[in-house]
Amino acid sequence: MALAMETRPAAYAVVIEQGKLLMTRWAPEDRSHEPLWTLPGGGMEPGEQADETALRETLEETGYSVAIEDVLGVHAGHFPARNGMYGNSLPFCALRIIYRAHIVTGQLRAEENGSSDIARWVPISEIDTLRYGTIIDEVASMMGYANAAAWALEYREFLADENARKLS
């Protein structure tokens, strides 16, 4: 017997510039849930294609217009029923299409009246110091790292090596 499950298709943009990842902080309406750092992106609107979602959500949440480069990967995140979070009382599947993208135009700003409250450039070396959502570990995995902590550690080691070379 198959169990019922809600599914929400979504698309996100991975934008990296000068060793920093463009991130947004998801601020849940239900304040009993803590905010989480994530990528710009979110749920698809009816009739929207995934790449259009990534472009729209990135602009809404960060103030940047981006251009899609390619698909980094697809991930299905599975979550238990959350009693009203996103309106779901069933187990929840977040089907996420992740794109690599780059900035075309715009200025960094926070979303107004949306699901995120802060947008910022986070040094890759500091990602593991944030309280982040599961999508960040998945993106790190798609990029060849065990998880976000491993990605941050390798970047810190890279920076240390670069500084050592500059000093010698």
C-alpha positions in Angstrom: 0.0 0.0 0.0 1.5 3.4 -1.1 1.4 6.2 1.5 0.1 9.6 0.5 2.7 12.4 0.2 2.7 16.0 -0.8 5.1 17.0 -3.5 6.4 20.5 -4.1 8.6 21.1 -7.2 11.1 23.9 -6.6 14.1 25.5 -8.3 17.2 27.1 -6.8 20.3 29.0 -8.0 23.8 28.4 -6.9 25.7 31.7 -7.4 29.4 31.8 -6.4 31.6 34.8 -6.8 35.0 35.5 -5.4 34.8 32.6 -3.0 31.3 33.5 -1.7 28.0 31.8 -2.1 24.8 33.9 -2.5 22.5 32.8 0.3 19.1 33.7 1.7 17.7 33.2 5.2 14.3 31.4 5.2 12.2 32.9 7.9 9.2 30.6 8.7 5.8 32.1 9.4 5.5 29.7 12.3 8.1 31.3 14.7 8.4 28.0 16.6 10.7 27.0 13.7 14.1 28.6 13.6 15.3 30.4 10.5 17.6 28.5 8.1 20.1 29.7 5.6 19.5 28.3 2.1 19.8 29.2 -1.6 17.7 31.7 -3.5 14.9 29.8 -4.9 11.6 28.2 -4.1 8.4 26.7 -5.3 7.2 26.7 -8.9 4.2 28.7 -9.9 1.5 27.0 -12.1 2.7 27.0 -15.7 6.2 28.0 -14.8 9.3 26.1 -16.0 12.0 25.3 -13.4 14.6 27.7 -14.9 12.0 30.5 -14.8 11.3 29.7 -11.2 15.0 29.9 -10.3 15.3 33.3 -12.1 12.1 34.7 -10.5 12.9 33.5 -7.0 16.5 34.8 -7.1 15.4 38.2 -8.2 12.6 38.3 -5.6 14.8 37.1 -2.7 18.1 38.9 -3.5 17.6 41.7 -6.0 19.8 40.1 -8.6 18.9 39.1 -12.1 20.9 36.0 -12.9 21.6 33.9 -16.0 21.4 30.1 -15.8 24.6 28.3 -16.8 23.5 24.6 -16.4 21.8 22.1 -14.1 23.9 21.2 -11.2 21.6 18.5 -10.1 18.2 17.3 -8.9 17.4 16.3 -5.3 14.3 15.0 -3.6 14.2 16.0 0.1 11.8 14.0 2.2 10.3 15.4 5.3 7.7 14.2 7.8 4.3 15.8 8.1 4.6 19.2 9.7 1.1 20.0 10.8 0.5 23.1 8.7 3.9 24.1 7.6 3.4 24.9 3.8 -0.1 23.7 4.5 0.9 20.0 4.5 -0.3 17.5 7.0 1.1 14.6 5.0 4.8 13.6 4.5 6.4 16.1 2.2 8.7 15.7 -0.8 10.6 18.8 -1.9 11.7 18.0 -5.5 14.5 20.5 -6.1 16.1 21.4 -9.4 19.4 23.1 -8.7 21.0 25.4 -11.3 24.4 27.1 -11.5 24.0 30.7 -12.3 25.8 34.0 -12.4 24.8 37.6 -11.8 23.8 39.7 -14.8 22.5 42.8 -13.0 21.0 44.1 -9.8 22.0 45.1 -6.3 21.8 42.9 -3.2 18.7 43.5 -1.1 16.5 41.5 1.2 13.1 40.2 0.0 10.1 42.2 1.2 7.0 40.4 2.6 8.3 37.0 1.5 9.6 33.7 2.9 13.2 35.0 3.4 14.3 38.0 5.4 18.0 38.3 4.6 20.2 37.9 1.5 23.9 38.0 1.7 27.2 36.7 0.2 28.6 34.1 2.6 32.3 33.1 2.3 32.4 29.4 1.4 34.9 29.0 4.2 32.2 30.0 6.7 29.2 28.1 5.4 29.6 25.5 8.2 29.2 28.2 10.9 25.6 28.9 9.8 22.4 27.0 10.6 21.5 25.9 7.1 18.9 23.7 5.4 19.5 20.3 4.0 19.8 21.7 0.5 23.3 23.2 1.3 24.7 19.7 2.1 23.1 18.4 -1.1 24.7 21.1 -3.2 28.1 20.4 -1.6 27.6 16.8 -2.5 26.7 17.7 -6.1 29.9 19.6 -6.2 32.0 16.6 -5.1 32.2 17.2 -1.3 30.9 15.0 1.5 28.8 17.9 2.9 28.9 21.6 3.4 31.3 21.3 6.4 33.8 19.4 4.1 33.3 22.1 1.4 34.0 24.9 3.9 37.0 23.0 5.4 38.6 22.4 2.0 38.1 26.1 1.1 39.7 27.2 4.4 42.7 24.9 3.6 42.9 26.4 0.1 42.9 29.9 1.5 45.6 29.0 4.0 47.8 27.6 1.2 47.2 30.7 -0.9 48.2 32.9 2.0 51.3 30.8 2.7 52.4 31.1 -0.9 52.0 34.9 -0.8 54.1 35.1 2.3 57.0 33.0 0.9 
